Amino acid sequence: MSLHATTSRQLRVVAIGGGTGLSTLLRGLKRYTAAPPGSPLCEDLPCLIRELSAIVTVTDDGGSSGRLREDLNMLPPGDVRNCMVALSEDEHLLSRLFQHRFLHGDLQGHSFGNLFLAALTEISGDFAQAVQTSSQILAARGRIYPSTTANATLSARMDDGSLVAGETNITASKRSIRELILSPTDAGPLPETLDAIAAADLITLGPGSLYTSLITNLLVRGIPEAIATSNARRVYICNLMTQANESLGLSAAQHIEKILNHARTRGLSKDAKIFDYALINTAPISPATLAQYAREGQAPIEADLDRIRALGIEPVVGNFLHEGDVLRHSYDRVAETVLSLDLRR
């Protein structure tokens, strides 16, 4: 069914994740969200989204974000910054400005966007408020919430039984992750985050790194329970390729199983559902791109559709590729597809 079909229904959409995956998805969803007064509405697309909210992981401890986190005792701003840029009205200019990294002096390695958020955090005394103020300044077509305002850190139990502390160290490890642990274990979300999930018509998780961008959000107290009790269409957006120690050798269904197993550590019952659909690419990837990723030990994620259906989840397959210097999801096709799921009601 076409998104251009006549409908008066406008959706409340919540997108959960982190890294480049979430910001990529937001670029697609933004086009269906009403622009600020005086701007073209929805870029000639149907205005299907009345409220767009992003819930963003905040456990990064590397690079500019890690330095600001240590020096200023603030939450890491990097993933939030990328979402702000993706949702901004003038993305091209702001992308150049907010992603600009200083090359010399004491600011070397810092991005302007991270410093902007750091300054607003000091002024307001609250990181979440700084994010909302930034969004207003940038005329963002959506709201952005950190998944938790606790100073949370990650540890991972690896396949050899060792415990690796810190997201940067986890990502750099050569071992495979078996379990992700959030500290403090009772880290909670903003009330606005739970309100957004409760009111949502559509909730997405992914794409993004299985553990450090996706599962980390579901270890925040209250978030998996809120998703499980939501009446929204709940969609897992599967990655295109396996990734280093996070998902090498895992099929699409195994990605979902890892997510469900971690959500159940927060007290969800075995029968509780957090996904209704799984969006999975089944289009072929060019030999040149496959060879490029194979050199890093990465391969396309197997679309084991029957195993996904056995989990009570309906696969949604198609061509969701965008091949450039790196392989990304086509945010236009992904956004159109996830929004069209509501038309099945």
GUVO-637935 format. One record per atom (N, C-alpha, C): x negated, y, z negated; residue in one letter. Coordinates in pm, whole numbers, plus 50000, padded with zeros to 5 digits. Layout:
<mifis>
XYZA...
</mifis>
This chain:
<mifis>
499154988150000M500005000050000M499125012450000M499435022050081S498575033850098S498745043449982S497625049949944L497695060249843L498475072349891L498625073550022H499345084950078H500865082750078H501275071150024A502705068850012A503315079249917A504545082949945T505195093149864T505395087849722T504915095449624T505075091649484T504995104149398T505805104649296S505755115849203S504925112449081S504445100249074R503715095648957R502285100948959R501885107148849Q500485111248832Q499925103848713Q498675099848724L498085090348631L497145097048532L497105091048414R496035094148318R494995083148333R493775087048369V492715077448401V491565079048303V491085067748250V489935067448161V488865058648226V487675064248246A486545056848304A485475055348197A485065042948171I484105039948063I482815034548124I481685039148073G480415033848123G479245042848088G478315043648182G477105051648162G476225050648285G475105057648281G474155057048391G474715062748520G474065059148631T474515064248761T475835058048804T476175046148752G477415039548792G478635047748757G478695052948634L479855060548592L479945073748667L478835080848681S478885093648751S479265091748897S478845080748958T479235077749096T480745075849106T481315068049015L482765065749017L483515078848996L483045087348906L483735099948878L483785108849001L482755108249084R482785116249208R483965112249296R484265099449299G485405094849379G486735098449316G486855096449185L488115099349116L488415114249115L487365122449106K487565136949101K488365142049219K488215135749333R488865140649455R490385139249449R490885131049355Y492335129249339Y492855136949219Y492025145649163T492385153349045T492585167949085T493625174149035A493915188049071A492745197049032A492335205449126A491255214849102A491745226649020A490825234548964P491235246548890P492005256048980P492825264948921P493605274549001P492715282449097P493205284049220G492455291449320G491575282749408G491415269849371S490615260749451S491525251749533S490985246049643P491795236749721P492225224949635P493465220849645L493965209849563L493535196449619L492835188849538C492555174849567C491925172549705C491315182649762E490565180749887E491405173449992E492665177650008D493585172050107D493985157750078D493705152749958L494145139549916L495305141149819L496115130749802P497215131949706P496685133949565P497295143149491C496855146049354C497445135549260C496805124149254L497345112849179L496935112849033L495925120748997I495405120348860I495775133348789I496495131948679R496855143848600R495825146348491R495215135648439E494165136948339E493085126648367E491835131148371L490695122248394L489745123648277L489465112548212S488575112548095S487445102548118S486235106448082A485075097648090A484575094847949A484365082047918I483795077947789I482395072747818I481385079247760V480005077647805V479125072147692V478325062247725T477395056647628T476345066947587T475915066447460V474945076147409V473885069047323V473245058947382T472215051647308T470835052847371T470705061147473D469415062847541D468385068447443D467175063047448D466115068147361D464815070647438D464925071947570G463745074147652G463775087447725G462635091547779G462555103547863G462945116147788G463495125647863S463915138347807S464965136347699S465935127547723S466995125047624S466405120047493S465465110747502G464855105247382G464065115747305G463365124447376R462585134947309R463495144647236R464595148747302L465525157847237L466215151047118L466495138447134R467135130947025R466235130746902R464935128746924E463995128046813E463685141846757E463465151646846D463055164946800D464185172746734D465405171346789L466525179746745L467605171946671L467395158846653N468375150446584N469755151946647N469795151046780M471055152246853M471285139446933M472495137646982L472775126347069L472075128347203L471685117447270P471005118747399P471935124247506P471545134747577P472465141347669P472445136347813P471495127547850G471265124547991G472475119348067G473125108848016D474275103048087D475455112748088D475635120047978V476695130047972V476445140848076V475185145148088R474835155348188R475205150848328R474895138448362N475225133448495N476725133548521N477515130448418C478975130648433C479485144948449C478885154248376M479275168248390M479055173048533M477915169748589V477605173648726V478605167348822V478885154448803A479785147348893A481185153448893A481635158448779L482985163848768L483065178848793L481915185448813S481915199948827S482515204048961S483015216348966E483665221449086E482665224049198E481465228949163D480435231849263D479265222449239D479485209749276E478525199449238E477155201349302E477115206249426H475835207149495H474885216549422H475355228649390L474515238249320L474155233249181L475145228449106L474895224248970L474025211948963L474145203249062S473285191449065S471825195649074S471535205149161R470155209949174R469675216549045R470565224148982L470185231348861L470065221948741L471095213848717F471125205648596F470165193848604F469845189148725Q468905178048738Q467465182848751Q467265195948759H465915201248772H465075197548650H463895191948676R462975188348568R461755197448573R461395202648458F460225211248448F458955202948465F458005208548536L456795201048572L455595204448487L455665215348411H454475219748338H454845224648199H453845225748114G454015231647982G454755222647885G455205228847775D455885221247671D457205215247718D457785221147823L459055216047874L458895205147979L457685201348009Q457445191348113Q458265178748087Q458975174348189G459785162248180G461215164648138G461495176248079H462875179248040H463675183948160H464945180048165S465845185348267S466565197548211S466895207048300F467595219048255F468935215448191F469635205748251G470935201848197G470845196648055G469815188848025N469635183847889N469395195347791N468575205147832L468295216647745L469545225147726L470355226247831F471615233747824F472515227547717F472665214447719L473485207647620L472865208747481L471535208147473A470865209447343A471135223247283A471075233747366A471325247347317A472765248747268A473725243647345L475115244547304L475405236447178L474685225347161T474845217347040T474375225046918T473255232146932E472775240246820E473735251746789E474295257746894I475215269046874I476505264446806I477065253346854S478345248646801S478185239846678S477005233846663G476785224646552G477415211046573G477885208446694D478595195946720D478405191946866D477845180046890F477545175647026F478815174247108F479855168347051A481105166347126A481695179747167A481645189547078Q482155202847113Q481305209147221Q479985207047214A479095212347318A479435206447454A479785193747458V480155187347584V481425193647640V482425195947554Q483675201747602Q483465216247648Q482655223747575T482355237547615T481635237747749T480675228847767S479955227947893S480905224848008S481825215647984S482785211848088S483645223748130S484025232048033Q484815243948064Q483995253848146Q482735255748108I481865264948179I481675260448324I481585247348345L481315241848478L482605239048556L483755242548499A485045239948565A485175225248604A484825216548510A484895202248536A486335197648550A486555188248642R487905182848666R488145170548578R487835171748451G488035160648360G487375163448228G487645154848131R487065156047998R486055144947978R485015147947903I483925138447880I483765136547730I483785124047688Y483625120747546Y482435111347528Y481535114247434P480545104047397P481285092347333P480815080147359S481525068547304S481515068447152S480495074547093T480445076146948T479625088646919T479905095046807T479065106346764T478085102046656T478065089046624A477085083846530A475715083246598A474665084646520N473295083546573N472985068646591N473605062746692A473565048246710A472355043846791A471805032546755T470675026646827T471015012346865T470315007346966L470534993747015L469384984546976L469724971946951S468754961146943S469304949647026S468404941047072A468844929647153A468134917047109A468934906547093R468384893247070R468104887147206R466864883147229M466464878347360M466544863147368M466284857747486D466464843347507D465454834847431D464364840947381D463394833347301D463624835347152D464714842047115G465034844446975G464464857146917G463614864046992S463004876346941S464014887646940S463764897546854L464634909346843L463874921446894L464424928246993V463794940047052V464634952147015V463994962346958A464704974246910A464514985847008A465614993047035G465565004947118G465885002047264G466725010747324E467155008347462E465985007947559E465025016847542T463875017147633T463095004147626T462864999147506N462134986647489N462934974747542N464244975247523I465094964447574I464994963847727I465114975347790T465054975947936T463704971447989T462644974547914A461284971147959A460914956647930A461674949747846S461334936047809S461414926747930S460584916647931K460594906648038K461524894948005K462064894847885R462954884047846R464394887347883R465264877447885S466684879447914S467444881947785S468414891047792I469214894647676I470274883847650I470414880247524R471464870947485R472544877747401R472144887747322E473124894647237E472674908947217E473624918247224L473344932347201L473934936247066L473174944246991I473574948046855I473524963246844I474614969146797L474674983646777L474514986546628L473664996246598S473445000246459S473675015346447S474475019846352P475205012046252P476355004146314P476664992746254T477684983946311T479084989946302T479254999746212D480585005846198D480675019246272D479765021846367A479825034346445A481195035346510A481835046846490G483195048546540G483285059146648G484395059346721P484595069046829P485245081846778P485285091846865L486085103646839L487575099746842L488405105946761P489855103246770P490405105946910P489835116246978E490295119447113E490045108147212E488985100547187T488675089147274T489775078547263T490145075147142L491205065247122L492535070447174L492775083347158D494015089247211D494065088147363D492925090747429A492875089947575A493125075847624A492565065947555I492765051947593I494225047947572I494795052247461A496185048647430A497155054447532A496855066347584A497755072947677A497495069247823A496435061547850A495995059247987A496955050448066A497025053248196D497705044548292D496725035448363D495455039648366L494405032048434L493125033548354L492465022348323I491185022348252I490195014348335I489005020048357T487955012848428T486745011148338T486035000148357L484734997848294L483774994048405L482685001848420G481714999148523G481905008348643G480995007148741P479804998648739P478725004248648P477704996148624G476615000448537G475874988548481G474734991248419S473944980648357S474794973148256S474814959948266L475754951748190L475704954748040L474514954747984Y474394956447840Y474264971147800Y473314978347859T472964991647809T473875002847859T474725000047959S475695010148003S477145006247975S477424993147970L478814988747957L479114982847819L478434972047784I478724965247658I478524974447538I477544983247546T477274992247433T478515000247393T479355004047490N480595011247459N481585002647382N481594989647412L482564980647349L482124975947212L480934979947168L480494977047032L480854988146936L481424998846989V481885009946905V483225006046843V483315007146712R484505002946639R485765009646694R486745001546728G488035006646771G488235007046922G487155007746999I487325009147144I487844996347209I487264984447182P487824972547248P489254969647204P489564972247077E490934970247029E491904979547101E491484992047123A492345001647192A492594997447336A491574992147402I491744987447540I492674975347543I492494966247448A493294953947446A494774956847424A495094967247349T496494970347320T497094980547416T496294985147512S496774995147608S497724988847709S498664996747756N499564992447864N499024996148002N497805001448007A497215005848133A496814994048221A496634996848351R495934987548438R494464988348400R493844977148367R492474976948317R491584969748418R490564976748465V489794971948581V488314971448546V487724959948568Y486264958648561Y485704960448701Y484754969648717I484124972048847I482744965648843I482604954648915C481394946548910C480244953248984C479034951848931N477844956549000N477664949349133N476834955249218L476544949249348L475424939049341L474414941949258M473214933749250M472934930049104M472244918849083T471764915548951T470684925648912T470384926248783Q469474936648735Q468524931148630Q467254931348660A466164928548566A466584918948457A466334922548329N466634913248220N468094913848177N468884922748238E470274924348193E471214914048254E470944909948379S471954901448445S471384892248551S470084889648550L469524880548651L470194867048642L470644862048758G471254848848764G472704848248722G473284859448679L474674859248634L475624861948751L476684853948757S477734856148857S478674867148808S479634870948892A480614881048852A481404876448730A481854864048731A482614858848617A481764858648490A480494855248503Q479624854948386Q479394868948329Q479364879148415H479324892948366H480534895548275H481704891748324I482934894048247I482894886248117I482434873848122E482374865648001E481444871747896E480324877347939K479414883947845K480094895847779K480834903547859I481554915147806I482604910547705I483384900447741L484434895547651L483844890147521L482744882747530N482124876947411N481674887947315N481114898747369H480664909647281H481864917247225H482914919047304A484104925747253A484714917847137A484634904747145R485194896347039R484404897246910R483134901346918T482374903346795T482944915046714T483774923446778R484414934446708R485754930346649R486064917446656G487274912546591G488424909546683G488234910946815L489314907546908L489574892546904L490844888946916S491174874746921S490734868847055S490624855947059K490174849147181K491124851547296K492404853547266D493424855247369D493614869847412D492974879047343A493154893247376A492544896247512A493244904447591K492784907947725K492314922447728K491194924847795I490754938647817I490634941747966I490834931648052F490834933848196F492034926948260F492644933948355D493674927848439D493114924648577D492174932848623Y491584931448757Y490064932248748Y489414926248847A487974927548864A487704931249009A487134942949030L486834947749165L485444943049203L485364935349313I484114928549348I483814930449496I482604934349527N482204935749667N481984921849729N482554919649847T482314907349921T481744910150060T481424922750089A480854926250219A479384922550222A478874918350338P477464914750347P476554927050335P475394924850278I474384935350262I473314933050369I472774943750424S471824942550535S470574934850492S469964927350585P468734919950551P467624928750497P467484940850549A466414949850502A466624953550355A467864956450319T468154959950180T467984947950089T468424936250134L468244924050055L466764921350029L465944923350130A464514921150115A463904931050017A464354943350024Q463854953749933Q464144949949788Q465364945349761Y465724941849624Y465124928549581Y464934919549677A464344906549644A462924908149590A462244918649635R460884920949584R460884924149435R462024928749384E462184931349240E462894919749170E463104908749244G463764897149185G465264898449175G465854908049246Q467284910449238Q468004904549359Q469254900649337A470054894249442A471504898549427A472304897149534P473734900349523P474404891849417P475354897649347I476084890549243I477114881249309I477094868649270E477994858649326E479444861849290E480304861849390A481734864349368A482444851149346A482344845749225D482984832849192D484434835449151D485284836849253L486634841849233L487514832449153L487374819349174D488214809849099D487914810448950D486634812148915R486254812948774R486824825848712R486894836448790I487474848948741I488964847148718I489634840748813R491064838348796R491344829648673R490434820248645A490604811648527A490544819648398A489944831648402L489894840448286L491174848748273L492114846848367G493344854648364G493204868348426G492214869848512I491914882748575I492044881148726I492694890848790E492904890248934E491734896949008E491014889649092P489944896049169P490514905349277P489854916649297V490174925849406V488894927249487V488914921849608V487684921049686V487754930349806V486584933549859G486524942249976G485114947249999G485014956650091N483734963150121N483614975750039N482764975449936F482584986949848F481154992049851F480444989049961L479024992249972L478785006150029L477725012349980H477115023750047H475615021250048H475075018950166E473645016050179E472895028550222E471995033150135G471095044250166G469695040250123G468965049650064D467655046250010D467785035849900D468875036749825V469215026649726V470645022149753V470975010549699L472315004949718L473235010349611L474345016149652R475315021549559R476715017149601R477665018749509H479065017249546H479505029149631H480385026649724S481035037549797S482105043149706S481855055049651Y482785060249551Y484155063349610Y484205066749740D485505069249803D486365056549804D485755045549851R486525033049863R486865027249726R485945028349631V486225023049497V487365030949432V487295044249440A488345052449379A489695049549442A489745048849573E491015046149641E491575032649600E490685022749588T491145009249556T491675008449413T490965013949317V491425012649177V492715020749157V492835032149225L494065039849210L495255032749275L494985025449381S496085018349451S496645007049366S495895002349265L496404991649181L497654995849106L497775008749077D498975013449007D500215012049092D500035012349226L501185011249315L501754997049316L501054987749253R501574973949246R502604972249136R502774982649052R503714981148941R505124978248991R
</mifis>
